Amino acid sequence: MQIKVTDKQYSMNEMLMKNLDFLIKAVNMKWDGFLLFDGVEGSGKTTKADQVSYYEAYKSKTKFDLKNVVFTVEQFEEAATTLPKKSVIQWDEAVFGALGIEWATIVNRSLTKLVVTIRKKQLFINIIIPWFYMLQPYLAVGRTRGLIHTMTPDGLSRGFFKFYDYGKKQSLYFRNKKYFTYFGVKESFKGTFTNTTGLFYDEDEYN
């Protein structure tokens, strides 16, 4: 079931909304608020992350625009230390996929370094990456609360996702990391999403 959310009135899967509401409650109690987004190139992972990030910011009475989107370690660390309490940081690694394990190691170090700041400021951290298997277990399994995997059922259509909660994500990682596949572990739930390109920030400026 799809529900219209926030002042932007875009559609969101009801189960996803309920999971985000629980996450927001947890972050307000100073639990980690890390989510992962992955999927093949062009499947809409940045679009889906935008929708989630805006929802988190709206419900937390903060803003989400290009100031909340980062691409480098330096930008992430600056955002984590300067953005207001309960802000969202969307770390988009999609354009740097070739860095692979090296990038993942740097991310692990940066997040570990700033974990006290992130919890104290009750920040939401949404990480976009081609395959979550590129990350080390500490981040892929231990630190992140869920995985949103965008996909295309026929190689052409967009707007489909699967959600893996903490336990499902753990099973997925350790069973399938060797082959980078998503088979054999049933998702917590799945759904669709609409194209909201340009709704939250200027696309040309993003590019």
trRosetta pair geometry for C-beta under 8 A, 3 or more apart (Angstrom, degrees):
i j d omega theta_ij theta_ji phi_ij phi_ji
1 13 7.4 107 72 -154 47 55
1 14 4.4 11 78 -8 97 131
2 11 4.2 2 -179 -169 122 115
2 12 6.8 138 -153 62 71 24
2 13 6.4 -45 -99 -89 63 42
2 14 7.1 -135 -92 -32 13 82
2 191 8.0 142 -79 -173 80 122
2 192 7.6 -47 -74 71 119 93
3 11 7.0 133 64 -150 27 63
3 12 5.8 -37 64 64 79 79
3 13 7.9 32 19 150 83 7
3 14 5.3 89 -14 -86 116 82
3 17 6.0 -39 54 -17 128 160
4 9 4.7 0 -175 -157 116 73
4 10 7.0 148 -143 71 66 15
4 11 6.1 -43 -88 -90 56 56
4 12 7.9 114 -123 16 13 80
5 8 7.7 8 94 62 64 85
5 9 7.4 158 58 -119 29 28
5 10 6.5 -37 54 66 80 66
5 11 7.6 97 9 -144 87 15
5 12 4.7 -4 0 11 134 127
5 17 6.4 -169 -80 -110 142 126
5 55 5.9 8 134 -113 140 108
5 58 7.8 139 150 77 95 150
6 9 7.0 -124 78 -42 64 35
6 10 7.1 1 50 29 107 84
6 54 6.4 -39 -54 135 174 103
6 55 6.0 -127 -45 -105 123 62
6 58 4.3 -37 -120 -171 113 176
6 59 8.0 -91 -89 -45 92 74
7 58 6.9 -165 8 -138 87 130
8 54 6.8 0 8 149 145 145
8 196 7.7 60 148 -153 138 129
8 199 5.7 85 -164 168 135 119
8 200 7.4 -29 -92 -78 159 77
10 51 6.4 -116 104 -127 140 106
10 194 6.5 -147 -168 62 97 119
10 196 5.2 10 -129 -98 152 132
10 199 6.4 66 -62 164 135 168
11 193 7.2 177 93 -142 93 56
11 194 5.3 82 45 -2 112 122
12 16 5.9 -117 172 80 95 115
12 17 5.0 106 117 -63 123 104
12 51 6.5 167 -96 164 101 122
12 55 6.7 69 -87 -83 159 145
12 193 7.4 10 -117 -117 51 95
13 16 4.1 76 74 9 101 111
13 17 6.8 -170 90 -13 51 84
13 161 7.9 -130 -10 62 147 113
13 189 7.7 169 155 123 138 122
13 191 3.5 47 -100 151 145 171
13 192 7.1 136 -70 48 109 46
13 193 7.0 -72 -24 -73 99 82
14 17 5.5 -52 -149 33 33 115
14 18 6.5 33 154 -19 66 103
15 18 5.8 -52 -150 34 33 111
15 19 6.5 32 152 -17 64 105
15 163 7.2 -166 115 40 113 149
15 188 8.0 -177 156 123 132 98
15 189 4.6 -37 120 94 160 165
15 191 6.8 180 45 -44 108 135
16 19 5.7 -57 -150 38 34 111
16 20 6.3 33 153 -18 67 106
16 52 7.7 -95 168 -97 120 100
16 148 7.8 54 -128 -107 121 122
16 163 6.2 -177 -94 -63 88 150
16 189 7.7 -140 -54 87 70 122
16 191 6.4 -108 -24 36 117 149
17 20 5.7 -56 -148 37 31 110
17 21 6.4 35 153 -22 65 104
17 55 7.4 -124 -119 -165 76 150
18 21 5.6 -49 -148 33 32 114
18 22 6.7 34 151 -18 62 102
19 22 5.7 -52 -152 35 34 112
19 23 6.4 37 149 -20 65 105
19 146 6.7 55 166 -54 135 168
19 163 6.9 170 16 176 168 151
19 165 7.5 -135 -132 -96 132 98
20 23 5.3 -50 -146 36 36 115
20 24 6.3 41 153 -22 66 102
20 52 6.5 -157 -101 -147 133 86
20 55 5.8 18 154 116 159 131
20 56 6.5 -119 -169 -74 113 81
20 59 7.7 142 136 12 107 155
21 24 5.7 -49 -148 33 31 113
21 25 6.6 35 151 -19 61 103
21 59 7.3 -140 -107 -152 68 162
22 25 5.6 -53 -153 34 33 114
22 26 6.5 34 149 -20 65 104
23 26 5.5 -54 -150 35 34 112
23 27 6.3 33 153 -18 67 104
23 33 5.8 104 172 -136 100 89
23 35 7.4 3 -141 -57 160 115
23 56 7.6 -52 100 -108 118 111
23 124 7.7 78 140 -122 117 109
23 145 6.1 152 -112 93 109 159
23 146 7.7 -87 -77 9 132 123
24 27 5.8 -51 -145 36 31 110
24 28 6.5 36 152 -22 62 105
24 33 7.8 54 -94 -124 37 131
24 56 6.3 -174 -85 -135 102 75
24 59 5.4 -46 -122 111 162 134
24 60 6.4 -149 -145 -64 111 95
24 124 8.0 -23 -99 -81 69 127
25 28 5.7 -55 -153 33 30 114
25 29 6.8 17 151 -8 63 108
26 29 5.8 -67 -156 44 34 104
26 31 4.0 -56 168 57 95 132
26 32 7.9 -21 135 62 118 42
26 33 6.8 156 91 -85 100 83
26 145 7.6 136 77 -100 158 155
27 30 7.4 45 -174 -82 37 18
27 31 6.2 -90 -79 64 35 74
27 32 7.7 -40 -98 134 77 15
27 33 3.9 13 -86 -62 120 131
27 60 7.9 -39 94 -95 133 133
27 86 7.4 116 131 -124 122 79
27 122 5.1 108 160 -168 90 88
27 123 7.8 -123 -159 70 125 19
27 124 6.2 -32 -105 -76 163 81
28 86 7.9 23 -91 -106 73 116
28 122 6.4 50 -100 -152 34 141
30 119 5.2 63 -169 180 88 92
30 120 7.5 23 -131 -90 114 29
30 122 6.3 -83 -93 -88 60 89
31 119 7.8 -51 -164 -130 4 98
32 115 7.8 -37 -97 -149 108 96
32 118 7.4 32 -125 120 75 122
32 119 6.9 -53 -81 -88 61 94
32 125 8.0 -46 -175 32 86 114
32 143 6.0 -117 172 -171 165 74
32 144 7.9 -106 131 -98 128 28
32 145 6.9 175 99 -42 94 102
33 56 7.7 127 170 -151 134 140
33 122 7.4 60 -7 -176 135 60
33 123 6.7 -158 55 103 119 45
33 124 4.4 -73 126 -112 133 62
33 125 6.3 128 91 19 76 71
33 145 7.2 -33 -140 -1 34 134
34 111 7.8 42 -98 -149 141 140
34 125 4.7 -18 -105 74 73 106
34 126 7.8 166 -156 -82 48 33
34 127 6.9 7 -166 -3 94 110
34 139 7.7 -108 159 -160 155 79
34 143 5.4 20 45 136 156 90
34 144 4.3 -95 112 -108 108 66
34 145 6.2 140 68 0 64 81
35 52 6.8 -95 88 146 159 151
35 124 7.7 1 7 -178 104 92
35 125 7.4 169 26 92 61 57
35 126 5.0 -10 65 -114 99 75
35 127 7.2 180 89 26 49 70
35 144 6.3 111 -116 -162 19 101
35 145 6.3 -43 -83 56 69 90
35 146 5.5 -13 -127 65 88 85
35 147 7.6 162 -170 -92 70 28
35 148 6.7 25 170 -3 115 104
36 127 5.4 -27 -111 70 64 97
36 129 6.8 -40 -159 29 98 107
36 132 4.9 66 158 -106 149 125
36 135 7.6 -111 -113 1 140 153
36 140 7.2 35 -66 -132 161 59
36 144 5.0 27 -24 -172 102 159
36 146 7.2 -153 34 102 76 45
36 147 4.6 -20 73 -111 108 74
36 148 7.1 180 93 27 55 65
36 169 7.8 122 41 -140 127 140
37 45 4.7 141 150 -172 107 100
37 46 7.8 132 120 -76 144 33
37 48 6.2 171 -142 87 130 108
37 49 4.6 -100 -13 -71 168 108
37 52 7.8 -175 -70 29 127 143
37 126 6.5 30 -12 177 115 95
37 127 6.9 -180 25 89 76 45
37 128 4.6 -25 73 -105 110 71
37 129 7.4 134 76 24 58 60
37 147 7.7 161 -86 -161 26 58
37 148 5.0 -16 -108 69 74 99
37 149 7.9 171 -157 -83 47 31
37 150 7.1 26 -174 -12 91 104
38 45 6.3 -23 -160 -120 9 148
38 128 7.4 153 -82 -160 48 52
38 129 5.3 -30 -94 79 97 72
38 130 6.2 42 -152 133 94 18
38 131 5.5 90 -169 -116 141 22
38 132 4.7 -127 -23 -33 147 83
38 147 6.8 -21 19 -166 102 105
38 148 7.8 150 25 83 55 54
38 149 5.7 -17 71 -113 82 72
38 150 7.5 -160 99 26 34 76
39 43 4.0 -114 149 73 124 135
39 44 7.1 -27 96 56 156 60
39 45 4.3 176 38 -59 113 113
39 130 7.7 -96 66 -152 32 44
39 149 5.7 136 -74 -172 86 56
39 150 3.4 -41 -62 63 166 81
39 151 5.9 -132 -136 -63 108 49
39 161 7.8 -75 -73 -113 140 81
40 43 4.8 92 61 -29 75 125
40 130 7.6 38 -118 -158 31 85
40 150 7.8 -118 35 96 61 85
40 151 7.1 69 14 -124 99 54
40 152 6.8 -75 56 14 125 104
41 94 7.6 129 -113 -170 75 106
41 97 8.0 -87 -75 -18 105 161
41 130 7.1 -15 -58 -120 77 105
42 152 7.8 -4 103 -37 91 139
42 158 7.3 -102 148 -91 75 121
43 150 4.2 154 122 122 109 105
43 151 5.7 -12 -163 -104 142 12
43 152 5.3 -130 -117 -31 96 93
43 158 6.2 173 -158 -126 42 86
43 160 7.8 -67 -175 57 102 79
44 47 4.4 -50 -165 44 83 120
44 48 5.6 84 133 -25 91 96
44 150 4.9 -151 71 -169 81 149
44 158 4.8 121 -38 -173 125 111
44 159 6.2 77 -13 -69 172 41
44 161 7.9 -103 89 -63 113 100
44 193 7.0 175 142 76 141 115
44 195 7.6 -106 -122 -100 124 73
45 48 5.7 -54 -144 38 32 109
45 49 6.2 34 155 -20 65 106
45 94 6.7 161 77 -84 122 130
45 128 5.5 136 134 -148 114 106
45 148 7.7 146 -138 105 82 97
45 150 4.5 -151 -74 20 71 133
46 49 5.6 -53 -144 38 32 112
46 50 6.3 42 153 -27 64 101
46 92 6.1 36 -111 -127 107 125
46 94 6.3 -74 -56 -7 110 155
46 128 6.0 44 -87 -141 68 163
47 50 5.7 -50 -153 28 30 116
47 51 6.8 29 151 -19 61 103
47 193 7.1 161 120 116 107 127
47 195 6.4 -54 -153 -133 151 56
47 196 6.1 140 -165 45 95 80
47 197 6.2 -54 -106 -64 111 77
48 51 5.7 -53 -155 32 36 113
48 52 6.6 30 151 -14 67 106
48 148 6.0 -154 136 137 135 136
48 150 5.5 -175 -2 -71 145 123
48 161 5.9 113 -121 -73 154 144
48 193 5.5 120 -103 56 90 165
49 52 5.7 -57 -148 40 35 109
49 53 5.9 35 155 -21 69 110
49 90 5.7 122 149 -146 118 121
49 92 7.5 163 86 -91 157 92
49 126 5.2 148 -157 149 103 132
49 128 5.2 -70 -45 -72 161 116
49 148 7.6 167 -77 72 70 134
50 53 5.8 -58 -142 39 26 110
50 54 6.2 24 160 -18 64 108
50 64 7.9 144 -160 145 64 130
50 90 7.4 33 -87 -123 52 167
50 196 6.4 -155 98 87 124 116
50 199 7.7 125 139 62 131 97
50 200 5.2 -172 -178 27 113 149
50 201 7.9 -129 -138 18 123 98
51 54 6.1 -55 -146 36 25 107
51 55 6.4 26 154 -20 61 108
51 193 6.4 -151 16 -161 166 135
51 196 5.8 116 -76 30 99 149
52 55 5.7 -57 -151 35 30 113
52 56 6.4 30 154 -18 66 106
52 126 6.2 147 96 -113 119 148
52 148 7.1 -166 -46 -10 152 163
53 56 5.9 -55 -149 36 30 110
53 57 6.3 26 155 -15 65 109
53 64 5.1 147 134 -146 95 144
53 68 6.7 157 172 124 131 135
53 88 4.5 145 -159 150 87 151
53 90 4.8 -33 -90 -65 153 122
53 124 7.3 165 -129 109 67 127
53 126 5.4 -111 -77 21 99 153
53 200 7.9 88 82 -170 105 163
54 57 5.7 -58 -147 41 31 110
54 58 6.0 34 156 -23 67 109
54 64 4.6 -145 -101 68 59 146
54 88 8.0 -109 -64 37 25 162
54 200 5.2 -121 -74 -110 133 131
55 58 5.8 -54 -143 36 27 111
55 59 6.3 19 161 -12 63 110
56 59 6.2 -62 -146 41 25 105
56 60 6.1 8 159 -5 63 118
56 64 7.6 95 67 -63 81 137
56 88 5.1 112 89 -81 121 125
56 124 4.6 18 158 -35 150 179
56 126 7.9 178 14 -41 151 124
57 60 5.9 -71 -143 49 26 102
57 62 4.7 -94 -155 81 81 85
57 63 6.0 -19 175 128 133 9
57 64 3.8 -179 13 -36 160 105
57 68 7.2 -71 -78 -89 142 170
57 87 7.0 16 -113 -148 97 51
57 88 4.8 -84 -61 -2 98 121
57 124 7.7 -126 -61 41 66 137
58 61 7.7 30 178 -72 28 32
58 64 7.5 -60 -37 7 73 116
60 86 4.1 -161 172 162 128 120
60 87 7.9 -164 105 -80 139 22
60 88 7.8 146 41 -41 139 90
60 124 7.5 -165 -16 -19 156 125
61 86 7.3 35 59 104 74 141
62 84 6.0 -172 -126 81 116 115
62 85 7.9 -150 -79 90 132 49
62 86 5.3 -180 -31 103 132 90
62 87 5.0 -148 167 -97 156 59
62 88 7.0 163 91 -4 127 80
63 67 7.6 36 104 56 116 120
63 68 7.3 -166 108 -36 74 126
63 87 7.7 -14 55 -125 63 94
64 68 5.1 -67 -140 36 63 157
64 88 5.4 0 -99 51 108 129
64 90 7.8 68 -155 -18 108 122
64 200 6.2 -33 111 -168 102 122
65 68 6.2 110 53 11 40 98
65 69 8.0 -89 126 -4 36 98
65 200 6.8 -166 -109 158 54 81
65 201 5.0 127 -158 -89 70 110
66 69 5.3 -56 -147 33 50 112
66 201 4.7 132 -46 -157 87 149
66 202 7.5 -38 -39 42 132 79
66 205 6.1 -75 -69 118 161 120
66 206 6.3 -146 -106 -85 114 76
67 79 7.6 152 158 -118 69 105
67 83 7.4 146 137 -102 104 105
68 79 7.0 112 -134 -154 43 134
68 83 7.0 80 -104 -118 78 147
68 87 6.4 -152 -112 173 110 105
68 88 5.2 44 -172 86 138 81
68 89 6.0 -139 -169 -107 76 40
68 90 5.8 64 131 12 90 92
69 90 4.9 -26 -106 73 68 107
69 92 6.1 8 -168 -6 98 119
69 201 7.5 -115 -6 26 136 166
69 206 7.1 -3 91 -126 163 97
70 75 3.7 174 -149 120 105 113
70 76 4.7 156 116 -71 153 63
70 78 7.9 162 -113 55 135 91
70 79 5.3 -122 -52 -9 136 144
70 89 6.2 -8 9 -170 119 98
70 90 7.2 154 22 79 68 52
70 91 5.4 -25 72 -107 94 67
70 92 7.3 163 77 21 40 75
71 75 6.0 46 42 41 58 150
71 91 7.6 146 -96 -159 23 61
71 92 5.8 -35 -96 69 74 86
71 93 7.6 141 -150 -91 61 40
71 95 6.8 -15 -145 50 123 120
71 96 7.2 130 -178 -20 92 123
72 75 4.6 96 55 8 80 102
72 76 6.9 -142 96 -6 43 87
73 76 5.6 -57 -149 36 31 113
73 77 6.2 26 158 -16 67 108
73 106 5.6 -89 -73 159 134 118
73 107 7.6 -138 -95 -85 94 52
73 110 5.2 -150 -144 -80 99 146
74 77 6.1 -57 -146 38 28 107
74 78 6.4 27 156 -17 63 108
75 78 5.8 -57 -147 38 30 111
75 79 6.2 29 156 -19 65 108
76 79 5.8 -59 -148 37 29 109
76 80 6.2 28 156 -21 66 108
76 89 6.5 94 -141 171 75 138
76 91 5.6 21 -98 -103 120 117
76 110 6.1 62 95 156 134 145
77 80 5.7 -51 -143 34 31 113
77 81 6.5 15 161 -7 63 111
77 110 6.2 -111 -66 -156 99 110
77 113 7.8 -16 -111 94 114 127
77 114 6.5 -163 -122 -62 76 141
78 81 6.3 -71 -150 44 27 100
78 82 5.8 -9 167 7 68 122
79 82 6.4 -74 -128 50 23 91
79 83 5.1 19 -176 -24 69 119
79 87 7.7 -133 172 113 93 137
79 89 5.0 127 123 -115 134 118
80 83 7.1 -24 -98 26 14 104
80 89 6.4 -26 -73 -52 73 160
80 114 5.0 25 140 -179 158 150
80 117 5.7 88 152 112 106 128
80 118 6.1 -46 -151 -78 116 82
80 121 7.5 155 -175 48 66 147
80 123 6.4 -72 -132 -35 76 175
81 114 7.6 -107 -55 -132 86 122
81 117 6.3 -36 -91 -172 69 153
83 87 3.9 -97 146 56 124 166
83 89 6.8 -177 18 -69 158 97
83 121 7.7 107 84 161 83 145
83 123 7.2 91 81 -113 122 117
84 87 5.3 118 65 -47 66 112
84 121 8.0 169 146 -167 31 111
85 121 4.9 -139 -114 -161 66 72
85 122 5.9 45 -175 46 87 98
85 123 7.9 -113 -151 -65 42 70
86 121 7.4 -136 -29 157 39 70
86 122 4.9 -7 -80 98 68 109
86 123 7.2 -161 -114 -92 15 40
86 124 7.6 32 -170 -14 52 94
87 121 7.4 -21 27 149 89 117
87 123 5.8 -15 66 -123 72 86
87 124 7.3 -130 113 32 37 82
88 123 7.4 142 -105 -170 23 74
88 124 4.4 -26 -109 71 74 112
88 125 7.9 173 -159 -76 58 25
88 126 6.6 8 -173 2 103 112
89 123 6.0 15 0 175 106 123
89 124 7.1 171 24 85 61 58
89 125 5.4 -9 65 -111 100 67
89 126 7.2 179 89 30 50 70
90 126 4.8 -17 -112 71 71 108
90 128 7.0 29 178 -14 88 111
91 107 7.5 129 142 -127 153 116
91 125 6.9 7 -3 -169 113 87
91 126 7.0 174 24 87 70 51
91 127 4.9 -13 66 -112 109 69
91 128 6.8 -171 92 23 56 73
92 95 7.0 46 131 5 99 94
92 128 4.6 0 -122 53 59 128
93 96 5.3 -78 -167 56 69 100
93 97 6.9 108 137 -75 86 57
93 99 7.9 -104 -169 51 106 117
93 103 6.3 126 -152 156 128 143
93 107 7.7 -39 -76 -70 141 139
93 127 6.8 17 -4 -175 116 84
93 128 5.8 -177 30 88 72 67
93 129 4.7 8 66 -95 128 73
93 130 7.7 -100 105 -10 98 72
94 97 6.4 -8 -167 -48 37 101
94 128 5.3 -34 -38 130 98 114
94 129 7.2 -157 -72 -113 57 21
94 130 6.5 115 -127 -59 63 74
96 99 4.9 -5 160 4 97 121
96 103 5.9 140 126 -101 118 151
97 100 7.2 42 165 -62 53 63
97 129 7.5 129 -107 -165 81 63
97 130 4.3 53 -125 -22 125 134
99 102 5.1 -98 175 70 84 102
99 103 3.6 87 109 -40 120 113
100 103 6.3 128 61 22 21 99
100 104 6.9 -44 152 -6 43 106
100 134 5.5 -130 -152 -145 60 118
101 104 5.4 -55 -146 37 36 115
101 105 6.3 41 155 -24 68 101
101 134 6.4 -137 -74 -167 52 79
102 105 5.9 -53 -154 30 29 112
102 106 6.8 27 151 -16 62 106
103 106 5.7 -58 -154 36 34 112
103 107 6.3 35 150 -21 68 105
103 134 7.5 10 69 149 103 128
104 107 5.6 -51 -147 34 33 114
104 108 6.5 38 153 -22 64 103
104 129 7.9 64 -88 -138 94 150
104 134 5.1 -167 -57 138 135 83
104 135 4.7 -168 -145 -109 121 49
104 136 5.9 146 145 -17 115 78
104 139 7.3 -162 -169 51 90 140
105 108 5.8 -51 -151 32 31 113
105 109 6.6 29 153 -16 63 106
105 136 7.0 76 -91 -31 59 125
106 109 5.8 -57 -151 37 32 110
106 110 6.2 29 154 -19 67 109
107 110 5.8 -58 -145 38 30 110
107 111 6.1 25 160 -15 67 109
107 127 7.2 83 -164 -136 143 140
107 135 7.1 -64 78 -120 134 99
107 139 6.6 47 114 -103 109 173
108 111 6.2 -60 -146 39 25 106
108 112 6.2 24 158 -18 63 112
108 135 7.4 140 -61 -161 101 86
108 136 5.4 6 -73 36 148 126
108 138 5.9 80 -140 75 119 125
108 139 5.3 -124 -96 -32 85 126
109 112 5.8 -59 -147 38 27 111
109 113 6.2 31 155 -24 64 109
110 113 5.6 -55 -149 33 29 115
110 114 6.4 -2 162 4 64 113
111 114 6.3 -74 -143 50 27 92
111 115 6.3 57 155 -67 66 85
111 118 7.5 -1 -155 -23 72 155
111 125 7.4 110 -120 172 112 168
111 139 6.5 104 50 -105 154 117
111 143 6.9 90 140 162 143 166
112 115 5.9 -20 -147 -24 30 116
112 138 7.9 -1 -70 143 115 143
114 117 4.7 -55 -169 46 79 116
114 118 5.5 84 129 -30 91 100
115 118 5.5 -54 -142 36 32 114
115 119 6.3 27 161 -14 66 106
116 119 6.1 -58 -148 39 28 105
116 120 6.1 26 156 -18 64 112
117 120 5.8 -59 -142 39 27 110
117 121 6.0 7 165 -1 66 114
117 123 7.9 16 125 0 76 131
118 121 6.4 -68 -142 49 21 96
118 123 4.8 -87 -150 46 72 115
118 125 6.6 -16 -148 -38 134 126
119 122 7.1 23 -175 -76 34 46
127 144 7.5 -89 34 -100 120 131
129 132 6.1 111 77 -87 120 52
129 134 6.0 -138 165 52 130 124
129 135 6.8 102 83 -42 173 106
130 134 7.0 65 62 -16 87 140
131 134 5.2 110 79 -21 86 96
131 180 5.4 -20 -153 -149 154 110
132 135 5.7 -37 -174 19 61 114
132 140 5.2 130 161 -135 95 103
132 147 5.6 -69 -33 -125 165 129
132 149 7.9 -89 -5 -86 119 96
132 169 7.7 -57 120 -157 157 106
132 173 7.2 -80 114 -94 107 99
133 140 7.1 67 -105 -133 26 155
133 173 6.8 167 -102 -134 71 73
133 176 7.3 -100 -85 108 130 84
133 177 4.8 160 -142 -132 110 72
133 180 5.1 -139 45 -108 156 76
135 139 4.7 -98 176 83 126 111
135 140 3.9 152 87 -57 113 99
136 139 5.8 76 63 21 76 94
136 140 6.6 -175 83 0 28 102
137 140 5.8 -66 -120 53 28 101
137 141 4.8 -18 -167 24 73 120
137 142 6.4 67 141 -14 74 101
137 173 6.9 129 -116 146 77 142
137 174 8.0 44 -114 -75 116 90
138 141 7.4 0 -53 52 4 81
138 142 5.0 -44 -154 40 41 129
138 143 6.2 34 150 -18 66 110
139 142 7.0 -25 -55 53 14 85
139 143 5.0 -32 -125 39 47 124
139 144 6.4 52 170 -24 60 105
140 144 6.7 -38 -157 23 19 126
140 169 7.5 -158 159 161 72 109
140 173 5.4 135 133 -117 121 142
141 144 7.5 -1 -47 42 1 90
141 169 6.6 174 -117 121 60 98
141 170 5.0 80 -146 -109 106 76
141 173 5.2 -122 -71 49 105 162
141 174 7.6 42 -88 -40 145 96
144 147 7.0 69 126 -63 132 74
144 166 7.9 176 103 -109 59 76
144 169 7.1 -103 94 143 105 163
145 165 7.6 -38 160 -159 69 65
145 166 5.8 -52 -156 -69 49 99
146 163 6.3 -3 179 -170 124 91
146 164 6.4 162 -161 83 72 54
146 165 5.4 -38 -106 -120 97 42
146 166 6.7 -67 -72 -53 61 58
146 169 6.5 -175 -139 -40 36 138
146 188 7.9 -61 -137 17 112 147
147 163 7.3 157 83 -155 54 45
147 164 4.4 -1 56 54 101 106
147 168 8.0 -125 39 97 105 96
147 169 4.7 135 -3 -109 114 116
147 172 7.3 -102 45 63 152 150
148 161 5.5 -4 -176 -174 90 131
148 162 7.6 162 -156 79 47 43
148 163 5.7 -15 -104 -102 70 74
149 161 6.3 147 77 -160 46 72
149 162 4.8 -15 61 58 103 92
149 163 7.8 -171 21 -78 76 26
149 164 6.8 42 -9 -6 112 108
149 182 6.3 137 174 -118 164 150
149 187 7.6 -127 40 -103 118 126
150 158 7.9 11 175 -158 116 80
150 160 6.9 119 -160 81 63 55
150 161 5.0 -38 -97 -97 59 88
151 160 5.2 -59 70 96 79 106
151 161 6.9 141 15 -105 80 35
151 162 6.7 24 0 -4 126 99
151 182 7.9 -114 -83 55 136 160
152 155 5.7 112 117 -87 124 14
152 156 6.6 157 179 42 128 25
152 157 5.5 155 -152 69 86 62
152 158 6.2 -36 -96 -86 101 51
152 160 6.7 138 -97 39 32 117
153 157 6.0 -11 42 59 86 122
153 160 6.1 54 -28 13 96 171
154 157 5.4 62 40 9 102 102
157 160 7.0 56 117 -14 105 117
158 195 7.2 63 100 -74 125 102
159 192 5.1 31 144 -167 95 88
159 193 5.3 -148 -155 66 73 57
159 194 6.4 25 -132 -96 125 25
159 195 6.9 -74 -79 -47 111 74
160 190 7.3 10 -177 177 86 108
160 191 7.8 -178 -149 101 53 34
160 192 5.7 -32 -97 -107 57 71
160 193 7.8 -165 -65 21 14 76
161 190 6.6 -176 96 -153 50 70
161 191 6.1 -11 61 64 88 71
161 192 7.4 149 18 -107 78 21
161 193 6.2 27 -4 -6 120 114
162 182 7.4 132 58 172 149 140
162 187 3.9 -117 -174 -96 109 156
162 189 7.7 179 -154 98 59 35
162 190 4.5 -30 -105 -101 69 97
163 187 6.0 102 59 179 45 112
163 188 5.1 -61 103 60 88 105
163 189 5.4 1 51 61 111 74
163 190 6.9 -175 13 -87 74 41
163 191 7.6 14 -12 13 109 99
164 168 4.0 -136 -159 105 84 112
164 169 4.3 126 124 -68 115 74
164 172 5.7 -30 -150 -9 161 146
164 185 7.4 39 -121 125 127 120
164 187 5.6 -94 -74 -133 73 73
164 188 5.8 142 -124 -6 29 97
165 168 5.2 83 47 20 67 105
165 169 6.6 -127 98 -10 26 96
165 188 4.5 84 -14 -67 96 149
166 169 5.9 -61 -147 36 21 112
166 170 6.5 25 155 -22 60 107
167 170 5.6 -52 -151 31 31 114
167 171 6.6 28 154 -15 64 104
168 171 5.8 -55 -152 37 34 110
168 172 6.2 36 151 -22 66 108
168 185 6.1 139 -167 162 81 114
168 186 7.4 -87 -134 86 121 55
168 187 6.5 90 169 -141 152 35
168 188 5.3 -144 0 -48 155 88
169 172 5.5 -53 -146 36 31 115
169 173 6.3 33 156 -23 65 106
170 173 6.0 -55 -149 32 27 110
170 174 6.6 4 165 -1 63 110
171 174 6.6 -70 -144 45 25 95
171 175 5.7 10 167 -8 66 121
171 185 4.9 158 112 -125 110 133
172 175 6.4 -68 -137 44 19 101
172 176 5.7 -34 -177 29 60 121
172 182 6.7 2 -151 -134 119 66
172 185 4.5 -141 -83 67 76 158
173 176 7.1 -83 -127 52 9 80
173 177 5.6 31 179 -58 57 107
174 177 6.5 -13 -112 -6 21 115
175 184 6.0 -132 139 103 139 130
175 185 6.1 146 53 -48 143 119
176 179 5.9 -75 -166 56 69 89
176 180 7.1 114 149 -95 92 4
176 181 4.9 -117 -161 65 119 73
176 182 6.7 114 152 -86 169 27
176 183 7.0 144 -108 50 133 61
176 184 6.7 165 -68 51 112 118
176 185 7.0 -108 -19 0 126 120
177 180 7.2 22 -162 -70 33 51
181 184 7.7 67 108 12 114 104
182 185 7.3 -92 -175 52 56 95
187 190 5.3 82 83 -56 148 92
193 196 8.0 -61 161 -9 102 105
196 199 4.2 -55 177 15 90 137
196 200 7.0 52 137 -17 113 97
197 203 5.8 33 175 -83 94 137
198 201 7.8 -108 -139 76 31 38
198 202 7.2 20 -134 -129 73 34
198 203 5.0 -52 -79 -26 80 113
201 205 6.7 -99 156 69 99 117
201 206 6.0 106 106 -56 116 111
202 205 4.1 65 87 11 110 112
202 206 6.7 -180 94 -14 57 83
203 206 5.4 -51 -148 33 37 115
203 207 6.3 35 155 -18 68 104
204 207 5.8 -54 -148 37 32 110
